Amino acid sequence: MVDTGNRNRVGEFRGVEGRYWFLRPVCGGLEWEADPERVRPADQAERLRAGTARANARSRGEYL
């Protein structure tokens, strides 16, 4: 998912609480609240870029 209200940040959908969606960075980290009206599915290039970032982080031994 892409949070257009937060610098086009890419994250994985984690759940809903109240009126907000929770997204988590693809490479790990803290979840953030996103307004569902400003979230859209990631396109193919954005998914590929996020997957590559995750693979690179894992290769460096970073916690995901």
N, CA, C and O atoms as CSV, one atom per row, in Angstrom:
chain,resi,resn,atom,element,x,y,z
A,1,MET,N,N,0.835,-1.155,0.000
A,1,MET,CA,C,0.000,0.000,0.000
A,1,MET,C,C,0.897,1.241,0.000
A,1,MET,O,O,2.013,1.212,0.519
A,2,VAL,N,N,0.403,2.310,-0.578
A,2,VAL,CA,C,1.136,3.576,-0.617
A,2,VAL,C,C,0.322,4.619,0.131
A,2,VAL,O,O,-0.840,4.863,-0.196
A,3,ASP,N,N,0.930,5.228,1.128
A,3,ASP,CA,C,0.293,6.285,1.909
A,3,ASP,C,C,0.624,7.622,1.254
A,3,ASP,O,O,1.691,8.188,1.489
A,4,THR,N,N,-0.295,8.123,0.433
A,4,THR,CA,C,-0.050,9.382,-0.278
A,4,THR,C,C,-0.089,10.585,0.653
A,4,THR,O,O,0.362,11.668,0.281
A,5,GLY,N,N,-0.611,10.413,1.838
A,5,GLY,CA,C,-0.642,11.498,2.820
A,5,GLY,C,C,0.624,11.563,3.653
A,5,GLY,O,O,0.759,12.430,4.517
A,6,ASN,N,N,1.560,10.645,3.397
A,6,ASN,CA,C,2.794,10.577,4.180
A,6,ASN,C,C,3.980,10.332,3.246
A,6,ASN,O,O,4.640,9.296,3.328
A,7,ARG,N,N,4.242,11.290,2.362
A,7,ARG,CA,C,5.397,11.247,1.452
A,7,ARG,C,C,5.431,9.983,0.584
A,7,ARG,O,O,6.509,9.480,0.265
A,8,ASN,N,N,4.259,9.471,0.201
A,8,ASN,CA,C,4.166,8.269,-0.636
A,8,ASN,C,C,4.915,7.081,-0.047
A,8,ASN,O,O,5.542,6.300,-0.763
A,9,ARG,N,N,4.835,6.967,1.244
A,9,ARG,CA,C,5.486,5.872,1.957
A,9,ARG,C,C,4.821,4.544,1.607
A,9,ARG,O,O,3.594,4.459,1.556
A,10,VAL,N,N,5.621,3.515,1.368
A,10,VAL,CA,C,5.112,2.182,1.035
A,10,VAL,C,C,5.114,1.332,2.297
A,10,VAL,O,O,6.103,1.294,3.030
A,11,GLY,N,N,4.005,0.654,2.543
A,11,GLY,CA,C,3.907,-0.192,3.718
A,11,GLY,C,C,2.970,-1.359,3.500
A,11,GLY,O,O,2.191,-1.387,2.547
A,12,GLU,N,N,3.059,-2.324,4.405
A,12,GLU,CA,C,2.171,-3.480,4.389
A,12,GLU,C,C,0.975,-3.180,5.278
A,12,GLU,O,O,1.129,-2.632,6.369
A,13,PHE,N,N,-0.204,-3.535,4.819
A,13,PHE,CA,C,-1.412,-3.330,5.601
A,13,PHE,C,C,-1.381,-4.262,6.803
A,13,PHE,O,O,-1.132,-5.459,6.662
A,14,ARG,N,N,-1.637,-3.703,8.001
A,14,ARG,CA,C,-1.593,-4.503,9.225
A,14,ARG,C,C,-2.939,-4.592,9.932
A,14,ARG,O,O,-3.162,-5.525,10.703
A,15,GLY,N,N,-3.829,-3.656,9.691
A,15,GLY,CA,C,-5.126,-3.730,10.335
A,15,GLY,C,C,-5.820,-2.381,10.401
A,15,GLY,O,O,-5.325,-1.374,9.897
A,16,VAL,N,N,-6.993,-2.396,11.044
A,16,VAL,CA,C,-7.822,-1.205,11.161
A,16,VAL,C,C,-8.119,-0.965,12.632
A,16,VAL,O,O,-8.396,-1.900,13.384
A,17,GLU,N,N,-8.059,0.289,13.031
A,17,GLU,CA,C,-8.481,0.686,14.371
A,17,GLU,C,C,-9.207,2.017,14.236
A,17,GLU,O,O,-8.626,3.024,13.830
A,18,GLY,N,N,-10.476,1.998,14.582
A,18,GLY,CA,C,-11.261,3.215,14.417
A,18,GLY,C,C,-11.357,3.559,12.948
A,18,GLY,O,O,-11.712,2.719,12.121
A,19,ARG,N,N,-11.038,4.804,12.630
A,19,ARG,CA,C,-11.116,5.230,11.229
A,19,ARG,C,C,-9.772,5.163,10.507
A,19,ARG,O,O,-9.672,5.575,9.351
A,20,TYR,N,N,-8.747,4.654,11.170
A,20,TYR,CA,C,-7.407,4.618,10.564
A,20,TYR,C,C,-6.990,3.210,10.186
A,20,TYR,O,O,-7.411,2.233,10.806
A,21,TRP,N,N,-6.158,3.121,9.162
A,21,TRP,CA,C,-5.493,1.879,8.787
A,21,TRP,C,C,-4.088,1.941,9.356
A,21,TRP,O,O,-3.501,3.017,9.469
A,22,PHE,N,N,-3.559,0.798,9.709
A,22,PHE,CA,C,-2.187,0.726,10.177
A,22,PHE,C,C,-1.335,0.054,9.118
A,22,PHE,O,O,-1.651,-1.034,8.638
A,23,LEU,N,N,-0.252,0.722,8.766
A,23,LEU,CA,C,0.704,0.211,7.794
A,23,LEU,C,C,2.049,0.043,8.478
A,23,LEU,O,O,2.372,0.760,9.425
A,24,ARG,N,N,2.828,-0.910,7.988
A,24,ARG,CA,C,4.159,-1.164,8.541
A,24,ARG,C,C,5.157,-1.104,7.397
A,24,ARG,O,O,4.888,-1.636,6.320
A,25,PRO,N,N,6.298,-0.470,7.605
A,25,PRO,CA,C,7.305,-0.429,6.545
A,25,PRO,C,C,7.670,-1.838,6.079
A,25,PRO,O,O,7.758,-2.761,6.889
A,26,VAL,N,N,7.876,-1.996,4.799
A,26,VAL,CA,C,8.193,-3.296,4.223
A,26,VAL,C,C,9.485,-3.864,4.806
A,26,VAL,O,O,9.602,-5.078,4.973
A,27,CYS,N,N,10.446,-3.012,5.114
A,27,CYS,CA,C,11.732,-3.467,5.663
A,27,CYS,C,C,11.724,-3.550,7.182
A,27,CYS,O,O,12.780,-3.701,7.797
A,28,GLY,N,N,10.573,-3.456,7.782
A,28,GLY,CA,C,10.478,-3.525,9.232
A,28,GLY,C,C,10.446,-2.135,9.837
A,28,GLY,O,O,10.764,-1.140,9.186
A,29,GLY,N,N,10.059,-2.095,11.080
A,29,GLY,CA,C,9.970,-0.820,11.773
A,29,GLY,C,C,8.604,-0.631,12.387
A,29,GLY,O,O,7.784,-1.548,12.407
A,30,LEU,N,N,8.370,0.554,12.882
A,30,LEU,CA,C,7.133,0.853,13.577
A,30,LEU,C,C,5.980,1.090,12.611
A,30,LEU,O,O,6.146,1.700,11.555
A,31,GLU,N,N,4.812,0.594,12.996
A,31,GLU,CA,C,3.607,0.858,12.226
A,31,GLU,C,C,3.242,2.330,12.329
A,31,GLU,O,O,3.630,3.017,13.273
A,32,TRP,N,N,2.493,2.801,11.345
A,32,TRP,CA,C,1.985,4.170,11.416
A,32,TRP,C,C,0.517,4.170,11.015
A,32,TRP,O,O,0.039,3.274,10.319
A,33,GLU,N,N,-0.177,5.197,11.471
A,33,GLU,CA,C,-1.591,5.370,11.132
A,33,GLU,C,C,-1.694,6.049,9.778
A,33,GLU,O,O,-0.947,6.978,9.474
A,34,ALA,N,N,-2.633,5.571,8.968
A,34,ALA,CA,C,-2.851,6.173,7.655
A,34,ALA,C,C,-4.342,6.413,7.457
A,34,ALA,O,O,-5.171,5.584,7.830
A,35,ASP,N,N,-4.666,7.540,6.876
A,35,ASP,CA,C,-6.036,7.854,6.524
A,35,ASP,C,C,-6.405,7.001,5.305
A,35,ASP,O,O,-5.767,7.138,4.261
A,36,PRO,N,N,-7.410,6.131,5.402
A,36,PRO,CA,C,-7.726,5.253,4.273
A,36,PRO,C,C,-8.078,5.994,2.987
A,36,PRO,O,O,-7.963,5.429,1.899
A,37,GLU,N,N,-8.502,7.235,3.097
A,37,GLU,CA,C,-8.798,8.016,1.889
A,37,GLU,C,C,-7.531,8.440,1.159
A,37,GLU,O,O,-7.597,8.898,0.018
A,38,ARG,N,N,-6.376,8.292,1.807
A,38,ARG,CA,C,-5.100,8.685,1.199
A,38,ARG,C,C,-4.169,7.489,0.994
A,38,ARG,O,O,-2.955,7.648,0.869
A,39,VAL,N,N,-4.753,6.299,0.962
A,39,VAL,CA,C,-3.975,5.078,0.745
A,39,VAL,C,C,-4.455,4.435,-0.548
A,39,VAL,O,O,-5.651,4.383,-0.833
A,40,ARG,N,N,-3.491,3.950,-1.321
A,40,ARG,CA,C,-3.820,3.267,-2.570
A,40,ARG,C,C,-2.921,2.041,-2.707
A,40,ARG,O,O,-1.862,1.975,-2.082
A,41,PRO,N,N,-3.336,1.074,-3.516
A,41,PRO,CA,C,-2.469,-0.084,-3.752
A,41,PRO,C,C,-1.167,0.354,-4.433
A,41,PRO,O,O,-1.160,1.273,-5.252
A,42,ALA,N,N,-0.096,-0.304,-4.089
A,42,ALA,CA,C,1.199,-0.023,-4.722
A,42,ALA,C,C,1.182,-0.575,-6.149
A,42,ALA,O,O,0.624,-1.641,-6.408
A,43,ASP,N,N,1.799,0.163,-7.063
A,43,ASP,CA,C,1.893,-0.350,-8.427
A,43,ASP,C,C,3.062,-1.338,-8.511
A,43,ASP,O,O,3.789,-1.537,-7.537
A,44,GLN,N,N,3.230,-1.941,-9.662
A,44,GLN,CA,C,4.245,-2.979,-9.834
A,44,GLN,C,C,5.653,-2.469,-9.515
A,44,GLN,O,O,6.419,-3.169,-8.852
A,45,ALA,N,N,6.001,-1.281,-9.968
A,45,ALA,CA,C,7.339,-0.729,-9.726
A,45,ALA,C,C,7.555,-0.473,-8.228
A,45,ALA,O,O,8.637,-0.733,-7.702
A,46,GLU,N,N,6.533,0.031,-7.552
A,46,GLU,CA,C,6.656,0.303,-6.110
A,46,GLU,C,C,6.799,-0.994,-5.325
A,46,GLU,O,O,7.564,-1.050,-4.363
A,47,ARG,N,N,6.069,-2.044,-5.723
A,47,ARG,CA,C,6.200,-3.345,-5.051
A,47,ARG,C,C,7.590,-3.924,-5.275
A,47,ARG,O,O,8.197,-4.466,-4.351
A,48,LEU,N,N,8.090,-3.812,-6.487
A,48,LEU,CA,C,9.427,-4.321,-6.794
A,48,LEU,C,C,10.486,-3.576,-5.992
A,48,LEU,O,O,11.394,-4.193,-5.437
A,49,ARG,N,N,10.374,-2.251,-5.930
A,49,ARG,CA,C,11.334,-1.437,-5.180
A,49,ARG,C,C,11.314,-1.808,-3.691
A,49,ARG,O,O,12.368,-1.915,-3.064
A,50,ALA,N,N,10.116,-2.003,-3.129
A,50,ALA,CA,C,9.996,-2.368,-1.715
A,50,ALA,C,C,10.559,-3.766,-1.465
A,50,ALA,O,O,11.220,-3.999,-0.453
A,51,GLY,N,N,10.299,-4.690,-2.378
A,51,GLY,CA,C,10.838,-6.043,-2.228
A,51,GLY,C,C,12.351,-6.071,-2.313
A,51,GLY,O,O,13.006,-6.813,-1.580
A,52,THR,N,N,12.902,-5.273,-3.195
A,52,THR,CA,C,14.362,-5.177,-3.315
A,52,THR,C,C,14.973,-4.580,-2.054
A,52,THR,O,O,16.006,-5.053,-1.579
A,53,ALA,N,N,14.348,-3.554,-1.515
A,53,ALA,CA,C,14.838,-2.951,-0.269
A,53,ALA,C,C,14.812,-3.968,0.866
A,53,ALA,O,O,15.731,-4.022,1.683
A,54,ARG,N,N,13.755,-4.772,0.910
A,54,ARG,CA,C,13.647,-5.791,1.963
A,54,ARG,C,C,14.744,-6.846,1.799
A,54,ARG,O,O,15.389,-7.227,2.777
A,55,ALA,N,N,14.955,-7.312,0.581
A,55,ALA,CA,C,15.999,-8.312,0.328
A,55,ALA,C,C,17.376,-7.765,0.687
A,55,ALA,O,O,18.194,-8.482,1.263
A,56,ASN,N,N,17.638,-6.515,0.356
A,56,ASN,CA,C,18.927,-5.903,0.695
A,56,ASN,C,C,19.103,-5.798,2.204
A,56,ASN,O,O,20.192,-6.048,2.720
A,57,ALA,N,N,18.043,-5.431,2.913
A,57,ALA,CA,C,18.128,-5.327,4.371
A,57,ALA,C,C,18.410,-6.693,4.987
A,57,ALA,O,O,19.228,-6.812,5.899
A,58,ARG,N,N,17.733,-7.719,4.489
A,58,ARG,CA,C,17.970,-9.076,5.021
A,58,ARG,C,C,19.394,-9.530,4.746
A,58,ARG,O,O,20.003,-10.192,5.586
A,59,SER,N,N,19.939,-9.182,3.572
A,59,SER,CA,C,21.301,-9.599,3.244
A,59,SER,C,C,22.335,-8.939,4.139
A,59,SER,O,O,23.431,-9.465,4.334
A,60,ARG,N,N,21.975,-7.771,4.686
A,60,ARG,CA,C,22.869,-7.075,5.620
A,60,ARG,C,C,22.655,-7.534,7.052
A,60,ARG,O,O,23.327,-7.061,7.968
A,61,GLY,N,N,21.710,-8.466,7.246
A,61,GLY,CA,C,21.448,-8.994,8.580
A,61,GLY,C,C,20.596,-8.079,9.437
A,61,GLY,O,O,20.563,-8.227,10.659
A,62,GLU,N,N,19.910,-7.138,8.816
A,62,GLU,CA,C,19.060,-6.221,9.570
A,62,GLU,C,C,17.798,-6.939,10.007
A,62,GLU,O,O,17.278,-7.799,9.296
A,63,TYR,N,N,17.319,-6.584,11.167
A,63,TYR,CA,C,16.098,-7.177,11.719
A,63,TYR,C,C,14.888,-6.684,10.943
A,63,TYR,O,O,14.739,-5.487,10.702
A,64,LEU,N,N,14.031,-7.612,10.558
A,64,LEU,CA,C,12.809,-7.268,9.833
A,64,LEU,C,C,11.614,-7.649,10.661
A,64,LEU,O,O,10.477,-7.445,10.235
